[in-house]
Amino acid sequence: MTNSNRIRIRELRKEDCMQLWKLHSELFPVEYPYSYILSFLNNSSYCIVATVKNEKNTDKIIAFVSLHLEWKSVFSTDRTAYVSTFGVIEEKRRSKIGSDIMNVIFDVMLKHYKIHHMYLHMQQSNLAAKNYYLNTGWKITKDLKDFYHIKNQCNDAYYMTYDIPDNFVPLFKNMLEIDQSIQKKVNAPQNLAWISSFFKNK
């Protein structure tokens, strides 16, 4: 595999945000402000990108997943993850890189953040996305009438959920280079001892 074809999966960096913002504009009907993309760098969010080298030898984003990490309740240390955005550039949609990057997310959520439950919303009219999610283990939990308001039109949505099994092992369709920052997370559970002690003292 040449350097230009090597796929690297890594965490989002600030210098990626403008490119990622432009991708959101190209891929989604929703108009996201640039500040929304910058919010992916916050501690309550997690975003990874799949990149290849372009003709200028700089990183070109070909796929991405952004998440918002949420506490299940104010009285619990259990968390869930909301998939804010997930996208693959058009020319890579048959390459399985979408499944690969999502498997990296599952691995990080389970092994570092100890998150088993994930959820998302998607437009019901997006049949390709619906088929992808159903074929990869996501479940439709609710029908949401008029959930999206896009360009003065109402659009129905699905509320979809995914439960990561304890024995989850990522299987990849592409040859990937997983960045060290991600590998460190997979190999080291997040320490929430200080939060646990806070609840015990309540």
MARBA-3410 file (N, C-alpha, C, O; in Angstrom, 1 decimal):
202
0.8,-1.2,0.0,0.0,0.0,0.0,0.9,1.2,0.0,1.8,1.4,0.8 ~ 0.7,2.2,-1.0,1.4,3.4,-1.0,1.1,4.3,0.1,0.0,4.2,0.7 ~ 1.9,5.3,0.4,1.7,6.3,1.4,0.4,7.0,1.2,-0.3,7.4,2.2 ~ 0.1,7.3,-0.1,-1.1,8.1,-0.4,-2.4,7.3,-0.2,-3.5,7.9,0.0 ~ -2.3,6.0,-0.2,-3.5,5.1,0.0,-3.6,4.6,1.5,-4.6,4.0,1.8
-2.6,4.8,2.3,-2.6,4.3,3.6,-3.7,5.1,4.4,-3.7,6.3,4.4 ~ -4.6,4.3,5.1,-5.7,5.0,5.9,-5.2,5.0,7.3,-4.9,4.0,7.9 ~ -5.3,6.2,7.9,-4.9,6.4,9.3,-6.1,6.9,10.0,-6.9,7.8,9.6 ~ -6.4,6.3,11.1,-7.5,6.7,12.0,-6.9,7.3,13.2,-6.1,6.7,14.0 ~ -7.3,8.6,13.5,-6.8,9.3,14.6,-7.9,10.2,15.2,-8.9,10.4,14.6
-7.5,10.9,16.3,-8.5,11.8,16.9,-8.4,13.1,16.2,-7.4,13.5,15.6 ~ -9.5,13.8,16.3,-9.7,15.1,15.6,-8.7,16.1,16.2,-8.5,16.2,17.5 ~ -8.1,17.0,15.4,-7.2,18.1,15.8,-7.9,19.4,15.4,-8.7,19.5,14.5 ~ -7.4,20.5,16.1,-8.0,21.8,15.8,-7.8,22.2,14.3,-8.6,22.8,13.7 ~ -6.6,21.8,13.8,-6.3,22.2,12.4,-7.2,21.4,11.4,-7.2,21.8,10.2
-7.9,20.4,11.8,-8.8,19.6,11.0,-10.2,20.3,10.9,-11.0,20.0,9.9 ~ -10.5,21.2,11.8,-11.9,21.6,11.9,-12.5,22.3,10.7,-13.7,22.1,10.4 ~ -11.7,23.1,10.0,-12.2,23.8,8.8,-12.6,22.8,7.8,-13.6,22.9,7.1 ~ -11.7,21.8,7.5,-11.9,20.8,6.5,-13.2,20.0,6.9,-14.0,19.6,6.1 ~ -13.3,19.7,8.2,-14.4,18.9,8.7,-15.7,19.6,8.5,-16.8,19.1,8.2
-15.7,20.9,8.8,-16.9,21.8,8.7,-17.3,21.8,7.2,-18.5,21.7,6.9 ~ -16.4,21.9,6.3,-16.8,21.9,4.8,-17.4,20.5,4.5,-18.3,20.5,3.7 ~ -16.8,19.5,5.0,-17.4,18.1,4.7,-18.8,18.0,5.2,-19.7,17.5,4.6 ~ -19.1,18.6,6.4,-20.4,18.6,7.0,-21.4,19.3,6.0,-22.5,18.9,5.8 ~ -20.9,20.4,5.5,-21.8,21.2,4.5,-22.1,20.4,3.3,-23.1,20.5,2.7
-21.1,19.6,2.8,-21.3,18.8,1.6,-22.1,17.6,1.8,-22.9,17.2,0.9 ~ -22.1,17.0,3.0,-22.7,15.7,3.2,-24.1,15.7,3.9,-24.9,14.8,3.7 ~ -24.4,16.8,4.6,-25.6,16.9,5.4,-26.5,18.0,5.0,-26.0,19.1,4.6 ~ -27.8,17.9,5.0,-28.7,19.0,4.7,-28.8,20.0,5.8,-29.2,21.1,5.6 ~ -28.4,19.6,7.0,-28.4,20.5,8.2,-27.2,21.5,8.1,-26.1,21.0,7.7
-27.4,22.8,8.3,-26.3,23.7,8.3,-25.7,23.9,9.7,-26.4,24.5,10.6 ~ -24.5,23.3,9.9,-23.9,23.4,11.2,-23.0,24.6,11.2,-22.2,24.8,10.3 ~ -23.0,25.4,12.3,-22.1,26.5,12.5,-20.7,25.9,12.8,-20.5,24.8,13.3 ~ -19.7,26.7,12.4,-18.3,26.3,12.7,-18.0,26.0,14.1,-17.3,25.2,14.5 ~ -18.7,26.8,15.0,-18.6,26.6,16.5,-19.0,25.2,16.9,-18.5,24.6,17.9
-19.9,24.6,16.1,-20.4,23.2,16.4,-19.2,22.2,16.2,-19.0,21.3,17.0 ~ -18.5,22.4,15.1,-17.4,21.5,14.8,-16.3,21.7,15.9,-15.7,20.7,16.3 ~ -16.0,22.9,16.3,-15.0,23.2,17.3,-15.4,22.5,18.6,-14.6,22.1,19.4 ~ -16.7,22.4,18.9,-17.2,21.7,20.1,-16.8,20.3,20.2,-16.8,19.7,21.3 ~ -16.4,19.6,19.1,-16.0,18.2,19.1,-14.7,18.1,19.8,-14.3,16.9,20.2
-14.0,19.2,20.1,-12.7,19.1,20.8,-12.9,19.2,22.3,-12.0,19.0,23.1 ~ -14.1,19.4,22.8,-14.4,19.5,24.2,-14.3,18.2,24.9,-14.4,17.1,24.3 ~ -14.1,18.2,26.2,-14.0,17.0,27.0,-15.2,16.1,27.0,-15.2,14.9,27.1 ~ -16.4,16.7,26.8,-17.6,16.0,26.8,-17.9,15.4,25.4,-19.0,14.8,25.2 ~ -17.0,15.6,24.4,-17.2,15.1,23.1,-16.0,14.2,22.7,-15.0,14.2,23.4
-16.2,13.4,21.7,-15.1,12.6,21.2,-15.3,12.4,19.7,-16.4,12.1,19.2 ~ -14.2,12.7,18.9,-14.3,12.7,17.5,-13.1,12.1,16.9,-12.0,12.4,17.3 ~ -13.3,11.1,16.0,-12.1,10.5,15.3,-12.3,10.7,13.8,-13.5,10.8,13.3 ~ -11.2,10.7,13.0,-11.3,10.9,11.6,-10.4,9.8,10.9,-9.4,9.4,11.5 ~ -10.8,9.4,9.7,-10.0,8.5,8.9,-9.4,9.4,7.8,-10.1,10.1,7.1
-8.1,9.3,7.6,-7.4,10.2,6.7,-6.5,9.5,5.7,-6.0,8.4,6.0 ~ -6.3,10.1,4.6,-5.3,9.6,3.6,-4.5,10.8,3.2,-4.9,12.0,3.4 ~ -3.3,10.6,2.7,-2.5,11.8,2.2,-3.0,12.2,0.8,-3.2,11.4,-0.1 ~ -3.1,13.5,0.6,-3.5,14.0,-0.7,-2.2,14.3,-1.5,-1.1,14.0,-1.1 ~ -2.4,15.0,-2.7,-1.3,15.2,-3.6,-0.3,16.2,-2.9,0.9,16.3,-3.4
-0.7,17.0,-1.9,0.2,17.9,-1.2,0.8,17.3,0.0,1.5,18.0,0.8 ~ 0.5,16.0,0.2,1.1,15.3,1.3,0.5,15.8,2.7,1.2,15.7,3.7 ~ -0.7,16.3,2.6,-1.4,16.7,3.8,-2.6,15.8,4.0,-3.0,15.1,3.1 ~ -3.2,15.7,5.2,-4.3,14.8,5.5,-5.6,15.2,4.9,-6.0,16.3,5.0 ~ -6.2,14.3,4.2,-7.5,14.4,3.6,-8.5,13.5,4.4,-8.2,12.3,4.5
-9.5,14.1,5.0,-10.5,13.3,5.8,-11.4,12.6,4.8,-12.0,13.2,4.0 ~ -11.5,11.3,5.0,-12.4,10.5,4.2,-13.6,10.0,4.9,-14.6,9.5,4.3 ~ -13.5,10.0,6.3,-14.6,9.5,7.1,-14.4,10.1,8.5,-13.3,10.4,8.9 ~ -15.5,10.2,9.2,-15.5,10.7,10.6,-16.7,10.3,11.4,-17.7,10.0,10.9 ~ -16.5,10.3,12.7,-17.6,10.0,13.7,-17.4,11.0,14.8,-16.3,11.1,15.4
-18.4,11.7,15.2,-18.4,12.6,16.3,-19.4,12.1,17.3,-20.5,11.8,17.0 ~ -19.0,12.2,18.6,-19.9,11.7,19.7,-20.0,12.7,20.8,-19.1,13.6,21.0 ~ -21.2,12.7,21.5,-21.3,13.5,22.7,-21.5,12.5,23.8,-22.4,11.6,23.8 ~ -20.6,12.6,24.9,-20.7,11.6,26.0,-21.6,12.2,27.1,-21.4,13.3,27.5 ~ -22.5,11.3,27.5,-23.6,11.8,28.4,-23.7,10.9,29.7,-23.5,9.7,29.6
-23.9,11.5,30.8,-24.2,10.8,32.0,-25.7,10.3,31.9,-26.5,11.1,31.5 ~ -25.9,9.1,32.3,-27.3,8.6,32.3,-28.2,9.3,33.2,-29.4,9.5,32.9 ~ -27.7,9.7,34.4,-28.4,10.5,35.3,-27.5,11.2,36.3,-26.3,10.9,36.3 ~ -28.0,12.2,37.0,-27.1,13.0,38.0,-26.7,12.1,39.1,-25.8,12.5,39.9 ~ -27.3,10.9,39.3,-27.0,10.1,40.4,-26.2,8.8,40.0,-26.1,7.9,40.8
-25.7,8.8,38.8,-25.0,7.6,38.3,-23.7,7.9,37.6,-23.5,9.0,37.1 ~ -22.8,7.0,37.7,-21.5,7.1,37.0,-21.6,6.4,35.6,-20.6,6.4,34.9 ~ -22.7,5.9,35.3,-22.9,5.2,34.0,-23.1,6.3,32.9,-23.8,7.3,33.1 ~ -22.6,6.0,31.7,-22.7,7.0,30.6,-23.2,6.3,29.4,-23.2,5.1,29.2 ~ -23.7,7.1,28.5,-24.1,6.7,27.1,-23.4,7.6,26.1,-22.9,8.7,26.5
-23.4,7.2,24.9,-22.8,8.1,23.8,-23.8,8.3,22.7,-24.4,7.4,22.2 ~ -23.9,9.6,22.4,-24.8,10.0,21.3,-24.0,10.3,20.1,-23.0,11.1,20.1 ~ -24.3,9.6,19.0,-23.6,9.9,17.7,-24.1,11.2,17.1,-25.2,11.2,16.6 ~ -23.3,12.2,17.2,-23.7,13.5,16.7,-23.7,13.5,15.2,-24.7,13.9,14.6 ~ -22.6,13.2,14.6,-22.5,13.1,13.1,-21.6,11.9,12.7,-20.7,11.6,13.4
-21.9,11.3,11.6,-21.1,10.2,11.0,-21.2,10.3,9.5,-22.3,10.4,8.9 ~ -20.0,10.4,8.9,-20.0,10.6,7.4,-18.8,9.9,6.8,-17.8,9.8,7.3 ~ -19.0,9.6,5.5,-18.0,9.1,4.6,-18.1,9.8,3.3,-19.2,10.0,2.8 ~ -17.0,10.2,2.7,-17.0,10.9,1.4,-17.5,10.0,0.4,-17.3,8.7,0.5 ~ -18.2,10.5,-0.6,-18.9,9.7,-1.6,-18.1,8.6,-2.3,-18.5,7.4,-2.4
-16.9,8.9,-2.7,-16.0,8.0,-3.4,-15.5,6.8,-2.5,-14.9,5.9,-3.1 ~ -15.7,6.9,-1.2,-15.2,5.8,-0.3,-16.3,5.0,0.3,-16.1,4.2,1.2 ~ -17.6,5.2,-0.1,-18.7,4.6,0.6,-18.8,3.1,0.3,-19.5,2.4,1.1 ~ -18.2,2.6,-0.7,-18.2,1.1,-0.9,-16.9,0.5,-0.4,-16.7,-0.7,-0.6 ~ -16.1,1.2,0.3,-14.8,0.7,0.8,-14.9,0.1,2.1,-13.9,-0.5,2.6
-16.0,0.2,2.8,-16.2,-0.3,4.2,-15.5,0.5,5.2,-15.4,0.1,6.4 ~ -15.0,1.7,4.9,-14.2,2.5,5.9,-15.2,3.0,6.9,-14.8,3.3,8.1 ~ -16.5,3.2,6.5,-17.5,3.6,7.5,-17.6,2.6,8.6,-17.7,2.9,9.8 ~ -17.7,1.3,8.3,-17.8,0.2,9.3,-16.5,0.2,10.1,-16.6,-0.1,11.3 ~ -15.4,0.4,9.4,-14.1,0.3,10.2,-14.0,1.4,11.2,-13.6,1.1,12.4
-14.3,2.6,10.8,-14.2,3.7,11.8,-15.2,3.6,12.9,-14.9,4.0,14.1 ~ -16.4,3.1,12.6,-17.4,2.9,13.7,-16.9,1.8,14.6,-17.2,1.9,15.8 ~ -16.2,0.7,14.1,-15.7,-0.3,15.0,-14.6,0.2,15.9,-14.5,-0.2,17.0 ~ -13.8,1.2,15.4,-12.8,1.8,16.3,-13.5,2.6,17.4,-13.1,2.5,18.6 ~ -14.6,3.3,17.1,-15.4,4.0,18.1,-16.0,3.0,19.1,-15.9,3.3,20.3
-16.6,1.9,18.7,-17.1,0.9,19.6,-16.0,0.4,20.6,-16.2,0.3,21.8 ~ -14.8,0.2,20.0,-13.7,-0.3,20.9,-13.3,0.7,21.9,-13.1,0.4,23.1 ~ -13.2,2.0,21.5,-12.8,3.0,22.5,-13.9,3.2,23.5,-13.6,3.4,24.7 ~ -15.2,3.3,23.1,-16.3,3.5,24.0,-16.3,2.4,25.1,-16.5,2.7,26.3 ~ -16.2,1.2,24.6,-16.3,0.0,25.6,-15.1,0.0,26.5,-15.2,-0.2,27.7
-13.9,0.0,26.0,-12.7,-0.3,26.7,-12.1,0.9,27.5,-11.5,0.7,28.6 ~ -12.3,2.1,27.0,-11.8,3.3,27.7,-12.9,4.0,28.6,-12.7,4.2,29.8 ~ -14.0,4.3,27.9,-15.1,5.0,28.6,-16.1,4.1,29.4,-16.9,4.6,30.1 ~ -16.0,2.8,29.1,-16.9,1.8,29.8,-18.3,2.1,29.4,-19.2,1.9,30.2 ~ -18.5,2.5,28.1,-19.8,2.8,27.6,-20.3,1.6,26.8,-19.6,1.2,25.8
-21.5,1.1,27.1,-22.0,0.0,26.3,-23.2,0.5,25.4,-23.4,-0.1,24.3 ~ -23.8,1.6,25.7,-25.0,2.0,25.0,-24.8,3.2,24.2,-24.2,4.2,24.7 ~ -25.1,3.2,22.9,-25.0,4.3,22.0,-26.4,4.6,21.3,-27.2,3.6,21.1 ~ -26.6,5.8,20.9,-27.8,6.1,20.2,-27.6,7.2,19.2,-26.6,7.9,19.3 ~ -28.6,7.4,18.3,-28.5,8.4,17.3,-29.9,8.7,16.7,-30.8,8.0,17.0
-29.9,9.8,15.9,-31.1,10.1,15.2,-30.7,10.2,13.7,-29.6,10.5,13.4 ~ -31.6,9.7,12.8,-31.4,9.8,11.4,-32.7,10.1,10.7,-33.8,9.6,11.1 ~ -32.6,10.7,9.5,-33.8,11.0,8.7,-34.3,9.7,8.1,-33.6,8.9,7.6 ~ -35.6,9.5,8.2,-36.2,8.3,7.7,-36.1,8.2,6.1,-36.1,7.1,5.6 ~ -36.0,9.3,5.5,-35.9,9.3,4.0,-34.5,8.9,3.5,-34.3,8.6,2.3
-33.5,8.8,4.4,-32.2,8.4,4.0,-32.1,6.8,4.1,-31.6,6.2,5.1 ~ -32.5,6.2,3.0,-32.6,4.7,3.0,-31.2,4.1,3.0,-31.1,3.0,3.6 ~ -30.2,4.7,2.4,-28.9,4.1,2.4,-28.4,4.0,3.8,-27.8,3.0,4.2 ~ -28.5,5.1,4.6,-28.1,5.1,6.0,-28.9,4.1,6.8,-28.3,3.4,7.7 ~ -30.2,4.1,6.6,-31.0,3.1,7.3,-30.5,1.7,7.1,-30.4,0.9,8.1
-30.3,1.3,5.9,-29.8,0.0,5.6,-28.5,-0.3,6.2,-28.2,-1.4,6.7 ~ -27.6,0.7,6.2,-26.3,0.5,6.8,-26.4,0.2,8.3,-25.9,-0.8,8.8 ~ -27.2,1.0,9.0,-27.3,0.8,10.4,-27.9,-0.5,10.8,-27.5,-1.2,11.7 ~ -29.0,-0.8,10.1,-29.7,-2.1,10.4,-28.8,-3.3,10.1,-28.8,-4.3,10.8 ~ -28.0,-3.2,9.0,-27.1,-4.3,8.7,-25.9,-4.4,9.6,-25.2,-5.5,9.6
-25.6,-3.4,10.4,-24.5,-3.5,11.3,-24.9,-3.5,12.8,-24.1,-3.3,13.7 ~ -26.2,-3.9,13.0,-26.6,-4.2,14.4,-27.4,-3.1,15.1,-27.8,-3.4,16.2 ~ -27.6,-2.0,14.5,-28.4,-0.9,15.1,-29.8,-1.3,15.1,-30.3,-2.0,14.2 ~ -30.6,-0.8,16.0,-32.0,-1.1,16.1,-32.9,0.2,16.1,-32.5,1.2,16.7 ~ -34.0,0.2,15.4,-34.9,1.3,15.4,-35.7,1.1,16.7,-36.4,0.2,16.9
-35.6,2.1,17.5,-36.3,2.1,18.8,-37.6,2.9,18.8,-38.6,2.6,19.4 ~ -37.6,4.1,18.1,-38.7,5.0,18.0,-38.8,5.6,16.6,-37.8,5.8,15.9 ~ -40.1,5.9,16.2,-40.3,6.8,15.1,-40.6,8.2,15.6,-41.5,8.3,16.5 ~ -39.9,9.2,15.1,-40.1,10.5,15.6,-40.7,11.4,14.5,-40.0,11.7,13.5 ~ -41.9,11.8,14.7,-42.6,12.6,13.6,-42.1,14.0,13.7,-42.0,14.7,14.7
-41.8,14.6,12.5,-41.4,16.0,12.3,-40.2,16.3,13.2,-40.2,17.4,13.8 ~ -39.3,15.4,13.3,-38.1,15.7,14.2,-37.2,16.7,13.7,-36.7,17.6,14.4 ~ -36.9,16.7,12.4,-36.0,17.6,11.7,-36.8,18.7,11.1,-37.9,18.5,10.4 ~ -36.3,19.9,11.2,-36.9,21.1,10.4,-35.8,21.7,9.6,-34.9,22.4,10.0 ~ -35.8,21.3,8.3,-34.7,21.6,7.4,-35.3,22.4,6.2,-36.1,21.9,5.5
-34.8,23.6,6.0,-35.2,24.5,4.9,-36.7,24.6,4.8,-37.4,24.4,3.8 ~ -37.3,24.9,6.0,-38.8,25.1,6.1,-39.6,23.9,5.9,-40.8,23.9,5.6 ~ -39.0,22.7,5.9,-39.7,21.4,5.8,-39.5,20.6,7.0,-38.4,20.5,7.6 ~ -40.5,19.8,7.3,-40.5,18.9,8.5,-40.1,17.5,7.9,-40.6,17.1,6.9 ~ -39.2,16.8,8.6,-38.8,15.5,8.2,-38.8,14.6,9.4,-38.4,14.9,10.5
-39.3,13.3,9.2,-39.4,12.3,10.2,-38.0,11.7,10.5,-37.2,11.7,9.6 ~ -37.9,11.2,11.7,-36.6,10.6,12.1,-36.8,9.3,12.7,-37.9,8.9,13.2 ~ -35.7,8.5,12.7,-35.7,7.3,13.5,-34.7,7.5,14.7,-33.7,8.2,14.6 ~ -35.1,7.0,15.9,-34.3,7.0,17.0,-33.7,5.6,17.1,-34.4,4.6,17.2 ~ -32.4,5.5,16.9,-31.7,4.1,16.8,-30.7,3.9,17.9,-30.1,4.9,18.4
-30.6,2.7,18.3,-29.7,2.3,19.5,-28.8,1.2,19.1,-29.1,0.4,18.2 ~ -27.7,1.1,19.8,-26.7,0.1,19.6,-26.1,-0.3,21.0,-25.7,0.6,21.7 ~ -26.1,-1.5,21.3,-25.5,-2.0,22.6,-24.2,-2.8,22.3,-24.2,-3.8,21.6 ~ -23.1,-2.3,22.7,-21.8,-2.9,22.5,-21.6,-4.1,23.4,-21.6,-3.9,24.6 ~ -21.4,-5.3,22.9,-21.3,-6.5,23.8,-19.9,-6.4,24.5,-19.0,-5.9,24.0
-19.9,-7.0,25.7,-18.7,-7.1,26.5,-17.5,-7.7,25.8,-16.4,-7.4,26.0 ~ -17.8,-8.7,24.9,-16.8,-9.4,24.2,-16.5,-8.9,22.8,-16.0,-9.6,22.0 ~ -16.8,-7.6,22.6,-16.6,-7.0,21.3,-15.2,-7.0,20.9,-14.3,-6.6,21.7 ~ -14.9,-7.4,19.7,-13.6,-7.4,19.1,-13.7,-6.7,17.7,-14.5,-7.2,16.8 ~ -13.0,-5.6,17.4,-13.1,-5.0,16.1,-12.5,-5.8,15.0,-11.4,-6.3,15.1
-13.3,-5.9,13.9,-12.8,-6.5,12.7,-12.8,-5.5,11.6,-13.8,-4.8,11.4 ~ -11.7,-5.4,10.9,-11.5,-4.3,9.9,-11.5,-4.9,8.5,-10.9,-5.9,8.2 ~ -12.1,-4.1,7.6,-12.1,-4.5,6.1,-10.9,-3.9,5.4,-10.5,-4.4,4.3 ~ -10.3,-2.8,6.0,-9.2,-2.2,5.3,-8.0,-2.3,6.2,-8.0,-2.6,7.3 ~ -6.8,-2.1,5.5,-5.6,-2.0,6.2,-5.5,-0.6,6.9,-5.4,0.4,6.2
-5.5,-0.6,8.2,-5.5,0.7,8.9,-4.3,0.9,9.8,-3.7,0.0,10.3 ~ -4.0,2.2,9.9,-3.0,2.6,10.9,-3.8,3.3,12.0,-4.2,4.4,11.8 ~ -3.8,2.7,13.2,-4.6,3.3,14.3,-3.6,4.1,15.1,-2.6,3.6,15.5 ~ -3.9,5.4,15.3,-3.0,6.3,15.9,-2.8,5.9,17.4,-3.6,5.3,18.0 ~ -1.6,6.2,17.9,-1.2,5.9,19.2,-2.1,6.4,20.3,-2.4,5.8,21.3
-2.7,7.6,20.1,-3.6,8.2,21.1,-4.8,7.4,21.3,-5.4,7.3,22.4 ~ -5.3,6.8,20.2,-6.5,5.9,20.2,-6.1,4.6,20.9,-6.8,4.1,21.8 ~ -5.0,4.0,20.5,-4.5,2.7,21.1,-4.3,2.9,22.6,-4.7,1.9,23.4 ~ -3.8,4.0,23.1,-3.7,4.2,24.5,-5.0,4.2,25.2,-5.1,3.7,26.3 ~ -6.0,4.8,24.6,-7.4,4.8,25.2,-7.9,3.4,25.3,-8.5,3.0,26.3
-7.7,2.6,24.2,-8.3,1.2,24.2,-7.6,0.4,25.3,-8.2,-0.5,25.9 ~ -6.3,0.7,25.6,-5.6,-0.1,26.5,-5.6,0.4,28.0,-5.0,-0.2,28.9 ~ -6.3,1.5,28.2,-6.3,2.1,29.5,-7.7,2.6,29.9,-8.1,3.7,29.3 ~ -8.5,1.9,30.7,-9.8,2.4,31.1,-9.7,3.8,31.8,-8.8,4.0,32.5 ~ -10.7,4.6,31.5,-10.7,5.9,32.1,-10.9,5.8,33.6,-11.8,5.0,34.1
-10.2,6.6,34.4,-10.3,6.5,35.9,-11.4,7.4,36.4,-11.3,8.6,36.3 ~ -12.5,6.8,36.9,-13.6,7.6,37.4,-13.7,7.5,38.9,-14.8,7.7,39.5 ~ -12.6,7.1,39.6,-12.7,6.9,41.0,-13.1,8.2,41.8,-13.9,8.1,42.7 ~ -12.7,9.3,41.3,-13.0,10.6,42.0,-14.5,10.8,41.9,-15.1,11.4,42.9 ~ -15.1,10.4,40.8,-16.6,10.6,40.7,-17.3,9.6,41.6,-18.3,10.0,42.2
-16.8,8.4,41.6,-17.5,7.4,42.4,-17.4,7.8,43.9,-18.4,7.6,44.6 ~ -16.3,8.3,44.3,-16.2,8.7,45.7,-17.2,9.9,46.0,-17.7,10.0,47.1 ~ -17.4,10.7,45.0,-18.3,11.9,45.2,-19.7,11.4,45.5,-20.4,11.9,46.4 ~ -20.2,10.3,44.7,-21.5,9.8,44.9,-21.6,9.1,46.2,-22.7,9.1,46.9 ~ -20.5,8.4,46.7,-20.6,7.7,47.9,-20.7,8.6,49.1,-21.3,8.2,50.1
-20.2,9.8,48.9,-20.3,10.8,50.0,-21.5,11.6,50.1,-21.8,12.4,51.0 ~ -22.4,11.3,49.1,-23.7,12.0,49.1,-24.7,11.5,50.1,-25.8,12.0,50.2
END
